[in-house]
Amino acid sequence: MSFEKGPVVIRKALPSDFNKIVEVEASSFKRPYPPALLFSLLYSHGDMFYVALVNGEVVGYAVGAKRRDGSGHVISIAVKPEWRRRGIGFKLMEALFNAFKERGLKRALLEVAVSNEEAVVFYKHLGFKAAALLKGYYPWGEDAYLMIKEL
């Protein structure tokens, strides 16, 4: 898939991508993950931490992990607002799904804020179904949906 600024490349994140990942996070969320948490995720889940690049610029990321119950957990995904609705999030999720399948995982799960309607619609398009309402899931008290997709 090509865009006016060039093709999208999905690859595993490198330590040198860290500052750009922080920028993507900050531009994507009202309450972004702190840089220390992103740093920890990059080092503890680097085998399932992907970035999306256009002309060498990091415009999105996704990170996942293998859970003890045999599920793949989508920890976070973000795409810079000006790069959304161009298939980048889909490509990032596809990379995570492939990583989960390579590890023999049979389903993917994630949590999403009930108020994040755009993300809920995106996940439903990817085949996720809301499995539970997690009351007060976020530190600020907001509820989340637990969403699951069979791989």
Contacts in CASP RR format, 6 or more apart in sequence:
PFRMAT RR
TARGET T0000
AUTHOR 0000-0000-0000
METHOD contacts of the structure
MODEL  1
MSFEKGPVVIRKALPSDFNKIVEVEASSFKRPYPPALLFSLLYSHGDMFY
VALVNGEVVGYAVGAKRRDGSGHVISIAVKPEWRRRGIGFKLMEALFNAF
KERGLKRALLEVAVSNEEAVVFYKHLGFKAAALLKGYYPWGEDAYLMIKE
L
1 7 0 8 1.000
1 8 0 8 1.000
1 86 0 8 1.000
1 87 0 8 1.000
1 91 0 8 1.000
3 54 0 8 1.000
3 86 0 8 1.000
5 54 0 8 1.000
5 55 0 8 1.000
6 54 0 8 1.000
6 55 0 8 1.000
7 54 0 8 1.000
8 52 0 8 1.000
8 53 0 8 1.000
8 54 0 8 1.000
8 59 0 8 1.000
8 86 0 8 1.000
8 87 0 8 1.000
8 88 0 8 1.000
8 91 0 8 1.000
9 52 0 8 1.000
9 53 0 8 1.000
9 54 0 8 1.000
9 56 0 8 1.000
10 50 0 8 1.000
10 51 0 8 1.000
10 52 0 8 1.000
10 53 0 8 1.000
10 91 0 8 1.000
10 92 0 8 1.000
10 94 0 8 1.000
10 95 0 8 1.000
11 50 0 8 1.000
11 51 0 8 1.000
11 53 0 8 1.000
12 46 0 8 1.000
12 47 0 8 1.000
12 49 0 8 1.000
12 50 0 8 1.000
12 51 0 8 1.000
13 21 0 8 1.000
13 42 0 8 1.000
13 46 0 8 1.000
13 49 0 8 1.000
13 50 0 8 1.000
13 51 0 8 1.000
13 61 0 8 1.000
13 63 0 8 1.000
15 42 0 8 1.000
17 42 0 8 1.000
17 51 0 8 1.000
17 58 0 8 1.000
17 61 0 8 1.000
18 35 0 8 1.000
18 38 0 8 1.000
18 39 0 8 1.000
18 42 0 8 1.000
20 51 0 8 1.000
20 57 0 8 1.000
20 58 0 8 1.000
21 38 0 8 1.000
21 42 0 8 1.000
21 51 0 8 1.000
21 58 0 8 1.000
21 60 0 8 1.000
21 61 0 8 1.000
22 35 0 8 1.000
22 38 0 8 1.000
23 58 0 8 1.000
23 80 0 8 1.000
24 58 0 8 1.000
24 59 0 8 1.000
24 60 0 8 1.000
24 61 0 8 1.000
24 78 0 8 1.000
24 79 0 8 1.000
24 80 0 8 1.000
25 32 0 8 1.000
25 33 0 8 1.000
25 38 0 8 1.000
25 61 0 8 1.000
25 76 0 8 1.000
25 78 0 8 1.000
26 32 0 8 1.000
27 80 0 8 1.000
27 81 0 8 1.000
28 78 0 8 1.000
28 79 0 8 1.000
28 80 0 8 1.000
28 81 0 8 1.000
29 78 0 8 1.000
31 138 0 8 1.000
31 140 0 8 1.000
33 41 0 8 1.000
33 76 0 8 1.000
41 49 0 8 1.000
41 63 0 8 1.000
41 75 0 8 1.000
41 76 0 8 1.000
42 49 0 8 1.000
42 63 0 8 1.000
45 63 0 8 1.000
45 64 0 8 1.000
45 65 0 8 1.000
45 75 0 8 1.000
46 63 0 8 1.000
47 99 0 8 1.000
48 63 0 8 1.000
48 64 0 8 1.000
48 65 0 8 1.000
48 66 0 8 1.000
48 96 0 8 1.000
48 99 0 8 1.000
48 100 0 8 1.000
49 61 0 8 1.000
49 62 0 8 1.000
49 63 0 8 1.000
49 64 0 8 1.000
50 61 0 8 1.000
50 62 0 8 1.000
50 63 0 8 1.000
50 92 0 8 1.000
50 95 0 8 1.000
50 96 0 8 1.000
51 58 0 8 1.000
51 60 0 8 1.000
51 61 0 8 1.000
52 58 0 8 1.000
52 59 0 8 1.000
52 60 0 8 1.000
52 61 0 8 1.000
52 79 0 8 1.000
52 83 0 8 1.000
52 88 0 8 1.000
52 89 0 8 1.000
52 91 0 8 1.000
52 92 0 8 1.000
53 59 0 8 1.000
54 83 0 8 1.000
59 79 0 8 1.000
59 80 0 8 1.000
59 83 0 8 1.000
59 88 0 8 1.000
60 77 0 8 1.000
60 78 0 8 1.000
60 79 0 8 1.000
60 80 0 8 1.000
60 83 0 8 1.000
60 88 0 8 1.000
60 89 0 8 1.000
60 92 0 8 1.000
61 76 0 8 1.000
61 77 0 8 1.000
61 78 0 8 1.000
61 92 0 8 1.000
62 74 0 8 1.000
62 76 0 8 1.000
62 77 0 8 1.000
62 78 0 8 1.000
62 89 0 8 1.000
62 92 0 8 1.000
62 93 0 8 1.000
62 95 0 8 1.000
62 96 0 8 1.000
63 74 0 8 1.000
63 75 0 8 1.000
63 76 0 8 1.000
63 77 0 8 1.000
63 96 0 8 1.000
64 72 0 8 1.000
64 73 0 8 1.000
64 74 0 8 1.000
64 75 0 8 1.000
64 76 0 8 1.000
64 96 0 8 1.000
64 99 0 8 1.000
65 72 0 8 1.000
65 73 0 8 1.000
65 75 0 8 1.000
66 72 0 8 1.000
66 73 0 8 1.000
66 100 0 8 1.000
66 103 0 8 1.000
66 105 0 8 1.000
67 73 0 8 1.000
67 109 0 8 1.000
70 105 0 8 1.000
70 106 0 8 1.000
70 107 0 8 1.000
71 105 0 8 1.000
71 106 0 8 1.000
71 107 0 8 1.000
71 108 0 8 1.000
71 109 0 8 1.000
71 148 0 8 1.000
72 100 0 8 1.000
72 103 0 8 1.000
72 105 0 8 1.000
72 107 0 8 1.000
72 108 0 8 1.000
72 109 0 8 1.000
73 108 0 8 1.000
73 109 0 8 1.000
73 110 0 8 1.000
74 93 0 8 1.000
74 96 0 8 1.000
74 108 0 8 1.000
74 109 0 8 1.000
74 110 0 8 1.000
77 89 0 8 1.000
77 92 0 8 1.000
77 93 0 8 1.000
77 96 0 8 1.000
79 88 0 8 1.000
79 89 0 8 1.000
79 92 0 8 1.000
89 122 0 8 1.000
90 126 0 8 1.000
93 126 0 8 1.000
96 108 0 8 1.000
97 108 0 8 1.000
97 151 0 8 1.000
100 108 0 8 1.000
100 151 0 8 1.000
101 151 0 8 1.000
105 151 0 8 1.000
106 150 0 8 1.000
106 151 0 8 1.000
107 148 0 8 1.000
107 149 0 8 1.000
107 150 0 8 1.000
107 151 0 8 1.000
108 128 0 8 1.000
108 148 0 8 1.000
108 149 0 8 1.000
108 151 0 8 1.000
109 131 0 8 1.000
109 146 0 8 1.000
109 147 0 8 1.000
109 148 0 8 1.000
109 149 0 8 1.000
110 123 0 8 1.000
110 128 0 8 1.000
110 146 0 8 1.000
110 147 0 8 1.000
111 134 0 8 1.000
111 137 0 8 1.000
111 144 0 8 1.000
111 145 0 8 1.000
111 146 0 8 1.000
111 147 0 8 1.000
112 119 0 8 1.000
112 120 0 8 1.000
112 123 0 8 1.000
112 144 0 8 1.000
112 145 0 8 1.000
112 147 0 8 1.000
113 119 0 8 1.000
113 138 0 8 1.000
113 142 0 8 1.000
113 143 0 8 1.000
113 144 0 8 1.000
114 120 0 8 1.000
114 133 0 8 1.000
114 142 0 8 1.000
114 143 0 8 1.000
114 144 0 8 1.000
114 145 0 8 1.000
115 142 0 8 1.000
120 130 0 8 1.000
120 145 0 8 1.000
120 147 0 8 1.000
123 147 0 8 1.000
123 149 0 8 1.000
126 149 0 8 1.000
127 149 0 8 1.000
128 147 0 8 1.000
128 148 0 8 1.000
128 149 0 8 1.000
129 147 0 8 1.000
129 148 0 8 1.000
129 149 0 8 1.000
130 145 0 8 1.000
130 146 0 8 1.000
130 147 0 8 1.000
131 145 0 8 1.000
131 146 0 8 1.000
131 147 0 8 1.000
131 148 0 8 1.000
132 145 0 8 1.000
132 146 0 8 1.000
133 143 0 8 1.000
133 144 0 8 1.000
133 145 0 8 1.000
133 146 0 8 1.000
134 143 0 8 1.000
134 144 0 8 1.000
134 145 0 8 1.000
134 146 0 8 1.000
135 143 0 8 1.000
136 142 0 8 1.000
136 143 0 8 1.000
136 144 0 8 1.000
137 143 0 8 1.000
137 144 0 8 1.000
138 144 0 8 1.000
END
